[in-house]
Amino acid sequence: MRSLSVVLVAMVMSWCTHAWAIDDPELEYFTITTPHFYVHYHSGIEDLAWRVAVISEEAHQIFAPLLEWEPARRTHVNVLDKLDIANGSATVYARNTMNIYGMPPESDSVLGFYDDWLRVLVYHEYVHILHLDTIGGASPYINFVIGKQSNPNQTAPRWFIEGFATYHESKRTRGGRVSGSTWKMWARTAALEGTLLDLGGVAGSPTQWPGGNSAYLYGSLFFDYVFDRHGEDFGNQFNRIYGSRLIPWSLNQTSEEISGETLESMWNQFTAVTQARAQATRQRVRAEGESEIRSITRRAGSHGFARLRPGHSISFYHFDLESSPAYSQLAEGKITELFEIPGGPGTGDWTPDGKNFVFSQSNVIKNTYSYQDLFMWRSATRTTHRLTHGERARDPAVSPDGRWLVYARNKNGTMELVLRELNRVSRAERVLVSDADWQQIAGPRFSPDSKSVVFSRWMLDSGQRDLWIVPVDAGAPRQLTDDFALDLDPVYESPSSILFSSDRTGIFNIYRLNLESLEVEKLTNVVNGVMQPLRDESGQLWVTHYTSEGYDLGVIDEVRSAPGPSVYDELPVIKYPDIDTSGFTTTDYNPLPELLPLVFIPEFGLITTGSAFGGVLAGYDPVGHHTWSLSGALTTGRELTDQGYNFAAQYSYSRLPVDFAVQARHRLYPNQRGFFAASDFQTFLEEDYVLRGQIGIPFRGIFDNLRLGLSLQAQYVTFDGLPDVEPDPGDIQPSIPESQWQNQAGLSVNYTNVERYPRSVSSEKGFSLGLNLSLQNPFIGSDVQSMTVSYNANAYLPNPWIPRHVLALNYAGGHVSSASGRTGQYTLGGALPQDVLTSVIFQEPAGGRVLRGYPPAHVRGPNFQLLTASYRFPILDMDEGFGTLPVYFRQFKGSVFADTGTAYQGFLADQDLFSSVGAEVILNTTFAYYLAGNLRLGYAYGLSDGGIHDLYLLFGGGF
């Protein structure tokens, strides 16, 4: 039976995916209870969790009256510090929950403009809670029965949801993306270069830069325009109306009811205003004398962090959206790749001899944590050597004399500056700048004499990011700049001056700071933005400059010095609420009160053999340590006879270094194919009892991942109501089913190092292997003996001459045997007919073992082998939506393929192989703003006996 419950169960599990992840069993968990929140956290981050609790109550005091909504219950907040990623999330499905990660944004991040990064993050996520939790109309009554599943505002497009929260994060703090120079640079450049997205184009996940950030960028700036025009109450009215409608997607109608204007008409006006502002900025810059930039790289993505490599010219980091992130080198006008660095942020430095490169890269620790560590790449051997172990280190710099290594180290939300001897990294460290009150440190660089380090530093008490300097031998750090601008990327130009980038005019430019007088000179004047300065040995000024396709490496040949601006146009000071923490309490985390049922998913439908109805009851605790579900269904035959039932329970636990789950099932159903007598199949009632336990053992890595799975299942099968049939003369003596144990042990092994990039049309590089083995044997108490084994291998080879073209090789095989009765069969052939519309709605993709160019189930047997070779290529990056319609086309791509295989009994060498050739065109689509998949139109021709002209249209399938 196929029904809506399939989608709903998947949604339940998608909102608690962390429940299926392993954990560090040494961690303890606690809860801070405040008037409006439960803040859950693990040991070691108590101070961070307390700050989150205080800021969450701030957010409630500000946004609950502002958005005119009060949640019915406390919101759960999970404070996590297991990843070196600046991020957060929020959901109102089942219960209101926020996830807050304890890693601050990098200084050059789009999130880097803030007076307090944690406040911006918490405010953003709590706006999501209040927005999505705004529910009216019939939904509260529906949710009373089925749990909190009907949340109409959650059906709004992503640009609306993220834009609304990003707007408010900016307007209610002294920072945020809307107020930042990076956001303005991205929008201004797109306007000047003619790449602004229309309303339909931002409804999906565009392939063009800035990709996934488009929803945040365009959504927040659009709301800034709309609220300036109609007032912020426009948003509240919209959320109340839209949140009361069961039928989604009435965006224009809702907007017109409030303002008399559709969202589409306002988007066009917003675009015109953005273009006019961009043109005005360009005219102003050109009137002042615009700096000319000579581009070195010209590919979409991120290119930058230029470093001098003694004796070899310039190296830099690149991530061009079509290949793995890597470090490359420019020498004699030619760019060559040095080594790939998946999981690396980009910064690094060369040793003085130019032979070794020190960089930071994410590293998996205890299979649970993903932290950055320092590594050294040796050019002589082209190998990488690890320098630190679990230090959460980033932004390394090597002293010019080759003795010292300095880097920033994260300590649960605050940072310190650490010095070590380069050749004795494992020995004692020296902390140059201790982990002061929630400070952030970035971009340390040594002076030419190796006696001091300059760096960028954000301080909580000032809310500013300024330049500082500290001696290597002894002494306190000294502040060099003091303003609300973002002062970044310091690097010594000479012993008495440093270059740095700053947005003190509202546009990122390059400046020079005199270390004696502290006077600032402006060296560039650009329209878009330049950063990350570097003087090479010939005196050229290298920069990273922004275009509408991302960040490129460039050179400014003519530098004209001008006095630096003396005053930065600061944002108004904001007075945040004072929070009384006297009522806050801290207790051990107790999941039991939160394990009551959260959702009920009814299930009903008609099937070819009768009818069925039932449901699923599910719950999980807020941290995700425990997940459970109970399901039941009653079935009938065509005429309400042959009644049966199916009851099941499942539980998973994630406090172990392995995944663990257990399931139990009891089923009674009419077996219509298990008893052949009197020249026909006789229906009888079969009953089974199943208890299954399984564990997953992951071995996580940055480059590759291995997972082992073990399962043991006890199953007892019995029968009731066997028909008393008198065999016809000449009939084969019927085989009478008997009650028996059908216990089963399973093993799975899966490995992958497959890579896929932002603009890929397919998995593009690497390989994967899989093996699944299932055994029934008396050794485990089974009355039957059987073995089933399946295996697969997939390899992806990028075309070295044509980007984004891929040769994919996919092999699968299987064998099933039984010493206790009938043996199972594999079938190969063309895809079964599919109702494409229904499959799109219920997200039921086509799949299985398909040998195209033949009728379905053309060959069958207890063994099968199938090999497919396909050449995949892009046809058109569409990035095309249709206003507010919930339809989006992302990519149009193609494939030519050849299949060969067979299903058989006996030996493969004695079999005839069935082969076919064909082609497919694939439209990568998103429906209802979030339901993504592939529409596939294909033709295949079978080259062997029984081959047909096979024209098919399907939804889904791997590509």
Solvent accessible surface area in square Angstrom, and as a share of the most:
residue,aa,sasa,rsa
1,M,89,0.40
2,R,182,0.67
3,S,12,0.08
4,L,96,0.48
5,S,4,0.02
6,V,68,0.39
7,V,26,0.15
8,L,31,0.16
9,V,50,0.29
10,A,60,0.47
11,M,71,0.32
12,V,3,0.02
13,M,38,0.17
14,S,62,0.40
15,W,87,0.30
16,C,0,0.00
17,T,83,0.48
18,H,63,0.28
19,A,2,0.02
20,W,88,0.31
21,A,53,0.41
22,I,18,0.09
23,D,7,0.03
24,D,7,0.04
25,P,69,0.43
26,E,135,0.61
27,L,20,0.10
28,E,107,0.48
29,Y,17,0.07
30,F,42,0.17
31,T,11,0.06
32,I,3,0.01
33,T,33,0.19
34,T,3,0.02
35,P,78,0.49
36,H,59,0.26
37,F,0,0.00
38,Y,60,0.23
39,V,0,0.00
40,H,8,0.03
41,Y,10,0.04
42,H,7,0.03
43,S,34,0.22
44,G,48,0.46
45,I,3,0.02
46,E,81,0.36
47,D,105,0.54
48,L,2,0.01
49,A,0,0.00
50,W,94,0.33
51,R,35,0.13
52,V,0,0.00
53,A,0,0.00
54,V,33,0.19
55,I,5,0.02
56,S,0,0.00
57,E,7,0.03
58,E,9,0.04
59,A,0,0.00
60,H,12,0.05
61,Q,93,0.41
62,I,36,0.18
63,F,0,0.00
64,A,6,0.04
65,P,90,0.57
66,L,50,0.25
67,L,12,0.06
68,E,91,0.41
69,W,69,0.24
70,E,100,0.45
71,P,16,0.10
72,A,97,0.76
73,R,195,0.71
74,R,91,0.33
75,T,1,0.01
76,H,11,0.05
77,V,0,0.00
78,N,3,0.02
79,V,0,0.00
80,L,35,0.17
81,D,2,0.01
82,K,31,0.13
83,L,50,0.25
84,D,13,0.07
85,I,91,0.46
86,A,28,0.22
87,N,81,0.41
88,G,13,0.13
89,S,47,0.31
90,A,20,0.15
91,T,12,0.07
92,V,0,0.00
93,Y,3,0.01
94,A,9,0.07
95,R,21,0.08
96,N,15,0.08
97,T,12,0.07
98,M,0,0.00
99,N,25,0.13
100,I,0,0.00
101,Y,43,0.17
102,G,0,0.00
103,M,3,0.01
104,P,1,0.01
105,P,10,0.06
106,E,58,0.26
107,S,17,0.11
108,D,58,0.30
109,S,32,0.21
110,V,27,0.16
111,L,55,0.28
112,G,3,0.03
113,F,15,0.06
114,Y,8,0.03
115,D,14,0.07
116,D,0,0.00
117,W,7,0.02
118,L,0,0.00
119,R,31,0.11
120,V,17,0.09
121,L,28,0.14
122,V,0,0.00
123,Y,0,0.00
124,H,8,0.04
125,E,9,0.04
126,Y,2,0.01
127,V,0,0.00
128,H,11,0.05
129,I,0,0.00
130,L,0,0.00
131,H,2,0.01
132,L,6,0.03
133,D,8,0.04
134,T,9,0.05
135,I,20,0.10
136,G,18,0.17
137,G,45,0.44
138,A,45,0.35
139,S,0,0.00
140,P,58,0.37
141,Y,164,0.62
142,I,60,0.31
143,N,19,0.10
144,F,184,0.77
145,V,105,0.60
146,I,31,0.16
147,G,16,0.15
148,K,44,0.19
149,Q,22,0.10
150,S,22,0.14
151,N,10,0.05
152,P,9,0.05
153,N,1,0.01
154,Q,37,0.16
155,T,46,0.27
156,A,1,0.01
157,P,0,0.00
158,R,80,0.29
159,W,4,0.01
160,F,1,0.01
161,I,15,0.08
162,E,25,0.11
163,G,0,0.00
164,F,1,0.00
165,A,0,0.00
166,T,0,0.00
167,Y,10,0.04
168,H,3,0.01
169,E,1,0.00
170,S,3,0.02
171,K,86,0.36
172,R,52,0.19
173,T,4,0.02
174,R,30,0.11
175,G,0,0.00
176,G,2,0.02
177,R,23,0.08
178,V,8,0.05
179,S,24,0.15
180,G,3,0.03
181,S,7,0.05
182,T,20,0.12
183,W,1,0.00
184,K,98,0.42
185,M,2,0.01
186,W,13,0.05
187,A,8,0.06
188,R,23,0.08
189,T,0,0.00
190,A,9,0.07
191,A,11,0.08
192,L,26,0.13
193,E,80,0.36
194,G,65,0.62
195,T,47,0.27
196,L,32,0.16
197,L,15,0.07
198,D,81,0.42
199,L,7,0.04
200,G,1,0.01
201,G,2,0.02
202,V,1,0.01
203,A,6,0.05
204,G,12,0.11
205,S,57,0.37
206,P,5,0.03
207,T,8,0.05
208,Q,62,0.28
209,W,39,0.14
210,P,18,0.11
211,G,16,0.15
212,G,42,0.40
213,N,46,0.24
214,S,1,0.00
215,A,2,0.02
216,Y,41,0.15
217,L,2,0.01
218,Y,6,0.02
219,G,0,0.00
220,S,0,0.00
221,L,26,0.13
222,F,0,0.00
223,F,1,0.00
224,D,40,0.21
225,Y,33,0.13
226,V,0,0.00
227,F,9,0.04
228,D,128,0.66
229,R,118,0.43
230,H,64,0.28
231,G,31,0.30
232,E,47,0.21
233,D,61,0.32
234,F,2,0.01
235,G,0,0.00
236,N,11,0.05
237,Q,62,0.27
238,F,1,0.00
239,N,6,0.03
240,R,94,0.34
241,I,50,0.25
242,Y,3,0.01
243,G,0,0.00
244,S,41,0.27
245,R,57,0.21
246,L,96,0.48
247,I,141,0.72
248,P,36,0.23
249,W,97,0.34
250,S,25,0.16
251,L,1,0.00
252,N,34,0.17
253,Q,101,0.45
254,T,0,0.00
255,S,0,0.00
256,E,88,0.40
257,E,95,0.43
258,I,37,0.19
259,S,28,0.18
260,G,55,0.53
261,E,31,0.14
262,T,36,0.21
263,L,0,0.00
264,E,66,0.30
265,S,42,0.27
266,M,0,0.00
267,W,3,0.01
268,N,101,0.52
269,Q,56,0.25
270,F,13,0.05
271,T,30,0.17
272,A,56,0.44
273,V,48,0.28
274,T,18,0.11
275,Q,75,0.34
276,A,63,0.49
277,R,160,0.59
278,A,2,0.01
279,Q,71,0.32
280,A,60,0.47
281,T,27,0.15
282,R,55,0.20
283,Q,123,0.55
284,R,110,0.40
285,V,1,0.00
286,R,140,0.51
287,A,93,0.72
288,E,107,0.48
289,G,24,0.23
290,E,59,0.26
291,S,11,0.07
292,E,148,0.67
293,I,55,0.28
294,R,109,0.40
295,S,27,0.17
296,I,33,0.17
297,T,10,0.06
298,R,178,0.65
299,R,110,0.40
300,A,14,0.11
301,G,0,0.00
302,S,34,0.22
303,H,9,0.04
304,G,3,0.03
305,F,33,0.14
306,A,4,0.03
307,R,30,0.11
308,L,59,0.29
309,R,17,0.06
310,P,49,0.31
311,G,79,0.76
312,H,72,0.32
313,S,54,0.35
314,I,2,0.01
315,S,1,0.01
316,F,3,0.01
317,Y,18,0.07
318,H,22,0.10
319,F,54,0.22
320,D,7,0.03
321,L,17,0.08
322,E,24,0.11
323,S,36,0.23
324,S,4,0.03
325,P,21,0.13
326,A,0,0.00
327,Y,5,0.02
328,S,1,0.01
329,Q,20,0.09
330,L,18,0.09
331,A,31,0.24
332,E,182,0.82
333,G,71,0.69
334,K,135,0.57
335,I,77,0.39
336,T,56,0.33
337,E,90,0.40
338,L,15,0.07
339,F,24,0.10
340,E,58,0.26
341,I,0,0.00
342,P,23,0.14
343,G,39,0.37
344,G,11,0.11
345,P,32,0.20
346,G,0,0.00
347,T,18,0.10
348,G,1,0.01
349,D,16,0.08
350,W,11,0.04
351,T,8,0.05
352,P,55,0.35
353,D,78,0.41
354,G,0,0.00
355,K,117,0.50
356,N,30,0.15
357,F,3,0.01
358,V,0,0.00
359,F,3,0.01
360,S,0,0.00
361,Q,12,0.05
362,S,21,0.13
363,N,23,0.12
364,V,26,0.15
365,I,38,0.19
366,K,115,0.49
367,N,36,0.19
368,T,12,0.07
369,Y,22,0.08
370,S,15,0.10
371,Y,27,0.10
372,Q,10,0.04
373,D,0,0.00
374,L,0,0.00
375,F,18,0.07
376,M,11,0.05
377,W,6,0.02
378,R,87,0.32
379,S,26,0.17
380,A,95,0.74
381,T,84,0.49
382,R,142,0.52
383,T,71,0.42
384,T,72,0.42
385,H,90,0.40
386,R,72,0.26
387,L,21,0.11
388,T,3,0.02
389,H,132,0.59
390,G,28,0.27
391,E,30,0.14
392,R,16,0.06
393,A,0,0.00
394,R,13,0.05
395,D,20,0.10
396,P,5,0.03
397,A,0,0.00
398,V,10,0.06
399,S,1,0.00
400,P,63,0.40
401,D,89,0.46
402,G,16,0.16
403,R,127,0.46
404,W,26,0.09
405,L,0,0.00
406,V,0,0.00
407,Y,0,0.00
408,A,0,0.00
409,R,30,0.11
410,N,4,0.02
411,K,85,0.36
412,N,57,0.29
413,G,0,0.00
414,T,15,0.09
415,M,0,0.00
416,E,6,0.03
417,L,0,0.00
418,V,0,0.00
419,L,1,0.01
420,R,22,0.08
421,E,57,0.25
422,L,11,0.06
423,N,136,0.70
424,R,121,0.44
425,V,12,0.07
426,S,113,0.73
427,R,151,0.55
428,A,97,0.75
429,E,66,0.29
430,R,89,0.32
431,V,60,0.35
432,L,21,0.11
433,V,5,0.03
434,S,70,0.45
435,D,58,0.30
436,A,35,0.27
437,D,90,0.46
438,W,35,0.12
439,Q,0,0.00
440,Q,3,0.01
441,I,1,0.01
442,A,8,0.06
443,G,24,0.23
444,P,2,0.01
445,R,40,0.14
446,F,15,0.06
447,S,6,0.04
448,P,63,0.40
449,D,87,0.45
450,S,8,0.05
451,K,133,0.56
452,S,19,0.12
453,V,0,0.00
454,V,0,0.00
455,F,0,0.00
456,S,1,0.01
457,R,16,0.06
458,W,2,0.01
459,M,39,0.17
460,L,44,0.22
461,D,126,0.65
462,S,50,0.32
463,G,5,0.05
464,Q,26,0.11
465,R,5,0.02
466,D,4,0.02
467,L,0,0.00
468,W,34,0.12
469,I,19,0.10
470,V,1,0.00
471,P,48,0.30
472,V,3,0.02
473,D,111,0.57
474,A,80,0.62
475,G,54,0.52
476,A,82,0.63
477,P,38,0.24
478,R,119,0.43
479,Q,64,0.29
480,L,10,0.05
481,T,10,0.06
482,D,107,0.56
483,D,25,0.13
484,F,6,0.03
485,A,0,0.00
486,L,13,0.07
487,D,0,0.00
488,L,6,0.03
489,D,32,0.16
490,P,1,0.01
491,V,12,0.07
492,Y,28,0.11
493,E,47,0.21
494,S,37,0.24
495,P,107,0.67
496,S,49,0.32
497,S,11,0.07
498,I,0,0.00
499,L,1,0.00
500,F,0,0.00
501,S,0,0.00
502,S,0,0.00
503,D,0,0.00
504,R,22,0.08
505,T,51,0.30
506,G,29,0.28
507,I,8,0.04
508,F,7,0.03
509,N,1,0.00
510,I,0,0.00
511,Y,0,0.00
512,R,51,0.19
513,L,0,0.00
514,N,59,0.30
515,L,20,0.10
516,E,151,0.68
517,S,63,0.41
518,L,69,0.34
519,E,120,0.54
520,V,31,0.18
521,E,58,0.26
522,K,28,0.12
523,L,2,0.01
524,T,3,0.02
525,N,18,0.09
526,V,4,0.02
527,V,8,0.05
528,N,31,0.16
529,G,1,0.01
530,V,0,0.00
531,M,16,0.07
532,Q,22,0.10
533,P,6,0.04
534,L,7,0.03
535,R,56,0.20
536,D,22,0.11
537,E,152,0.68
538,S,92,0.60
539,G,37,0.36
540,Q,58,0.26
541,L,0,0.00
542,W,12,0.04
543,V,0,0.00
544,T,3,0.02
545,H,13,0.06
546,Y,5,0.02
547,T,28,0.16
548,S,13,0.08
549,E,96,0.43
550,G,1,0.01
551,Y,33,0.13
552,D,9,0.04
553,L,0,0.00
554,G,0,0.00
555,V,1,0.00
556,I,1,0.01
557,D,91,0.47
558,E,120,0.54
559,V,42,0.24
560,R,123,0.45
561,S,65,0.42
562,A,45,0.35
563,P,123,0.78
564,G,18,0.17
565,P,42,0.26
566,S,112,0.72
567,V,123,0.71
568,Y,30,0.12
569,D,127,0.66
570,E,86,0.38
571,L,53,0.27
572,P,107,0.67
573,V,124,0.71
574,I,54,0.27
575,K,164,0.70
576,Y,33,0.13
577,P,34,0.22
578,D,117,0.61
579,I,32,0.16
580,D,109,0.56
581,T,46,0.27
582,S,98,0.63
583,G,55,0.53
584,F,18,0.07
585,T,73,0.42
586,T,71,0.41
587,T,78,0.45
588,D,104,0.54
589,Y,24,0.09
590,N,81,0.42
591,P,24,0.15
592,L,128,0.64
593,P,81,0.51
594,E,43,0.19
595,L,34,0.17
596,L,126,0.63
597,P,71,0.45
598,L,31,0.16
599,V,3,0.02
600,F,71,0.30
601,I,1,0.00
602,P,56,0.35
603,E,34,0.15
604,F,148,0.62
605,G,22,0.21
606,L,156,0.77
607,I,60,0.30
608,T,124,0.72
609,T,52,0.30
610,G,11,0.11
611,S,27,0.17
612,A,5,0.04
613,F,109,0.45
614,G,23,0.22
615,G,11,0.10
616,V,20,0.11
617,L,57,0.28
618,A,3,0.02
619,G,1,0.01
620,Y,9,0.04
621,D,0,0.00
622,P,2,0.01
623,V,14,0.08
624,G,1,0.01
625,H,8,0.04
626,H,32,0.14
627,T,3,0.02
628,W,42,0.15
629,S,18,0.11
630,L,88,0.44
631,S,42,0.27
632,G,18,0.17
633,A,18,0.14
634,L,77,0.38
635,T,41,0.24
636,T,20,0.12
637,G,9,0.08
638,R,186,0.68
639,E,143,0.64
640,L,123,0.61
641,T,76,0.44
642,D,63,0.32
643,Q,118,0.52
644,G,4,0.03
645,Y,56,0.21
646,N,56,0.28
647,F,101,0.42
648,A,35,0.27
649,A,37,0.29
650,Q,51,0.23
651,Y,70,0.27
652,S,4,0.03
653,Y,59,0.23
654,S,4,0.03
655,R,50,0.18
656,L,66,0.33
657,P,72,0.45
658,V,32,0.18
659,D,21,0.11
660,F,70,0.29
661,A,6,0.04
662,V,47,0.27
663,Q,38,0.17
664,A,41,0.32
665,R,77,0.28
666,H,45,0.20
667,R,66,0.24
668,L,29,0.15
669,Y,57,0.22
670,P,27,0.17
671,N,24,0.12
672,Q,73,0.32
673,R,156,0.57
674,G,41,0.39
675,F,7,0.03
676,F,108,0.45
677,A,3,0.03
678,A,28,0.22
679,S,71,0.46
680,D,80,0.41
681,F,66,0.28
682,Q,37,0.16
683,T,57,0.33
684,F,6,0.03
685,L,51,0.25
686,E,20,0.09
687,E,31,0.14
688,D,0,0.00
689,Y,99,0.38
690,V,14,0.08
691,L,105,0.52
692,R,65,0.24
693,G,25,0.24
694,Q,66,0.29
695,I,57,0.29
696,G,5,0.04
697,I,42,0.21
698,P,15,0.09
699,F,100,0.41
700,R,88,0.32
701,G,24,0.23
702,I,51,0.26
703,F,111,0.46
704,D,56,0.29
705,N,62,0.32
706,L,61,0.30
707,R,98,0.36
708,L,51,0.25
709,G,15,0.15
710,L,79,0.39
711,S,19,0.12
712,L,104,0.52
713,Q,26,0.11
714,A,39,0.30
715,Q,24,0.10
716,Y,69,0.26
717,V,3,0.02
718,T,29,0.17
719,F,43,0.18
720,D,85,0.44
721,G,54,0.52
722,L,66,0.33
723,P,38,0.24
724,D,150,0.78
725,V,39,0.23
726,E,144,0.65
727,P,48,0.30
728,D,65,0.34
729,P,139,0.88
730,G,86,0.82
731,D,44,0.23
732,I,160,0.81
733,Q,148,0.66
734,P,18,0.12
735,S,93,0.60
736,I,94,0.48
737,P,25,0.16
738,E,123,0.55
739,S,57,0.37
740,Q,43,0.19
741,W,113,0.40
742,Q,45,0.20
743,N,16,0.08
744,Q,52,0.23
745,A,31,0.24
746,G,16,0.15
747,L,63,0.31
748,S,27,0.18
749,V,45,0.26
750,N,63,0.32
751,Y,50,0.19
752,T,53,0.31
753,N,42,0.21
754,V,47,0.27
755,E,42,0.19
756,R,122,0.44
757,Y,23,0.09
758,P,60,0.38
759,R,53,0.19
760,S,2,0.02
761,V,1,0.00
762,S,0,0.00
763,S,22,0.14
764,E,6,0.03
765,K,68,0.29
766,G,20,0.19
767,F,83,0.35
768,S,21,0.13
769,L,90,0.45
770,G,6,0.06
771,L,66,0.33
772,N,64,0.33
773,L,48,0.24
774,S,27,0.18
775,L,70,0.35
776,Q,29,0.13
777,N,60,0.31
778,P,77,0.48
779,F,185,0.77
780,I,47,0.24
781,G,42,0.40
782,S,5,0.03
783,D,86,0.45
784,V,16,0.09
785,Q,77,0.34
786,S,29,0.18
787,M,67,0.30
788,T,51,0.29
789,V,25,0.14
790,S,37,0.24
791,Y,64,0.24
792,N,54,0.28
793,A,33,0.26
794,N,31,0.16
795,A,29,0.23
796,Y,26,0.10
797,L,91,0.45
798,P,58,0.37
799,N,34,0.17
800,P,106,0.67
801,W,213,0.75
802,I,82,0.42
803,P,75,0.47
804,R,22,0.08
805,H,34,0.15
806,V,0,0.00
807,L,65,0.33
808,A,0,0.00
809,L,64,0.32
810,N,33,0.17
811,Y,81,0.31
812,A,28,0.21
813,G,0,0.00
814,G,0,0.00
815,H,57,0.25
816,V,20,0.11
817,S,41,0.26
818,S,37,0.24
819,A,82,0.64
820,S,52,0.34
821,G,53,0.51
822,R,200,0.73
823,T,38,0.22
824,G,40,0.38
825,Q,88,0.39
826,Y,21,0.08
827,T,46,0.27
828,L,0,0.00
829,G,3,0.02
830,G,8,0.08
831,A,31,0.24
832,L,132,0.65
833,P,125,0.78
834,Q,45,0.20
835,D,90,0.47
836,V,31,0.18
837,L,128,0.63
838,T,54,0.31
839,S,7,0.05
840,V,15,0.09
841,I,93,0.47
842,F,53,0.22
843,Q,52,0.23
844,E,28,0.12
845,P,86,0.54
846,A,22,0.17
847,G,59,0.57
848,G,75,0.72
849,R,111,0.41
850,V,38,0.22
851,L,0,0.00
852,R,33,0.12
853,G,0,0.00
854,Y,1,0.00
855,P,48,0.30
856,P,56,0.35
857,A,48,0.37
858,H,57,0.25
859,V,22,0.13
860,R,139,0.51
861,G,2,0.02
862,P,12,0.07
863,N,17,0.08
864,F,5,0.02
865,Q,27,0.12
866,L,19,0.09
867,L,82,0.41
868,T,18,0.11
869,A,35,0.28
870,S,6,0.04
871,Y,65,0.25
872,R,22,0.08
873,F,51,0.21
874,P,33,0.21
875,I,79,0.40
876,L,99,0.49
877,D,42,0.22
878,M,56,0.25
879,D,20,0.10
880,E,71,0.32
881,G,5,0.04
882,F,89,0.37
883,G,15,0.15
884,T,15,0.08
885,L,109,0.54
886,P,24,0.15
887,V,43,0.25
888,Y,3,0.01
889,F,42,0.17
890,R,50,0.18
891,Q,2,0.01
892,F,62,0.26
893,K,2,0.01
894,G,0,0.00
895,S,4,0.03
896,V,74,0.43
897,F,11,0.05
898,A,46,0.35
899,D,2,0.01
900,T,40,0.23
901,G,2,0.02
902,T,3,0.02
903,A,7,0.05
904,Y,16,0.06
905,Q,141,0.63
906,G,47,0.46
907,F,154,0.64
908,L,77,0.38
909,A,101,0.79
910,D,108,0.56
911,Q,53,0.24
912,D,114,0.59
913,L,94,0.47
914,F,29,0.12
915,S,32,0.21
916,S,1,0.01
917,V,67,0.38
918,G,15,0.14
919,A,46,0.35
920,E,7,0.03
921,V,54,0.31
922,I,0,0.00
923,L,36,0.18
924,N,28,0.14
925,T,0,0.00
926,T,19,0.11
927,F,42,0.17
928,A,22,0.17
929,Y,14,0.05
930,Y,98,0.37
931,L,55,0.27
932,A,63,0.49
933,G,16,0.16
934,N,20,0.10
935,L,38,0.19
936,R,24,0.09
937,L,87,0.43
938,G,3,0.03
939,Y,90,0.34
940,A,0,0.00
941,Y,85,0.32
942,G,3,0.03
943,L,100,0.50
944,S,35,0.23
945,D,124,0.64
946,G,43,0.41
947,G,26,0.25
948,I,70,0.36
949,H,134,0.60
950,D,20,0.10
951,L,133,0.66
952,Y,23,0.09
953,L,94,0.47
954,L,18,0.09
955,F,4,0.02
956,G,5,0.05
957,G,27,0.26
958,G,70,0.67
959,F,25,0.10
